[in-house]
Amino acid sequence: MQIKPQNKVLPIFLLLLVLPGCVGLNDLNIGTRINMNGSGTRVIDFGLDKKIVASIEKEGKKKLEDRIRERVPTDSNIKISQKSNFKYYKITTRFKKVNEIPDLLRKLLKNNGGADITLRFQDKIFAVSYDLEEELNLKQEPLSEILPKSFQTPPDSLKVKYWITLPGEIRETNGLPTTANTAVWQLKAGKTYKIRAKSLYIRWWLVALTGIAFLLIVGLSGVLLINRKGAMDKTI
């Protein structure tokens, strides 16, 4: 007996929930990397079982990567890799300011109203401080703009790894610091989170250069003082 297209949704939906490594479980990673001038990149990567990818492409009559390219900025970089029975997609998009992050890559997280992400940084000559705040709204399906509706998972079944990388060293955060400049949040979909990370970038080269210049000035002043004193002694 031939199965009607709409009846294929249930077995595929169940498959999303039980297969390890699927986007419905632990393989949804979203991150923001900030450069020294406030620009940066937003990265989204996820993995899907190859059988699910094949089903999505059969239903949509196009490759999943083509579907993704239609929904992200044209200058986005999409990398595809395969491991065992899974296919992984990594979407990277550059931005000049955090509030210029493409709508799709913000819609995945932001709340409906208000500023969802802000970055404040102060240049204090010898050091630059960065303060990033973001509201992550995971009450909706994070991949709703990429996957067909029939292949989306219930929001409360998703686990999301979110990370932020800032210049310098992170001094304060409500996440888990994993390296000197990166913090990570392990989030569960179906909730709204407020995250924050502060870092300090010290221009050690400028500190060292200033120190060297100070020592040179002190040394030169000492030499001039000694020479002047010697000249005065000779006149006496």
ABEGO torsion letter per residue (X at the ends): XBBBAAAAAAAAAAAAAABBGBAABAABBBBBBBBAAGBEBBBBBBBBBAAAAAAAAAAAGBBAAAAAAAABBAABBBBBBBBEABBBBBBBBBBABAAABBAAAAAAABBABEBABBBBBBBAGABBBBBBBBBBBAABBAAAAABBAAABBBAAABBBBBBBBBBEBBABBABBBABAABBBBBBBBGBBBBBBBBBBBBBAAAAAAAAAAAAAAAAAAAAAAAAAAAAAAAAX
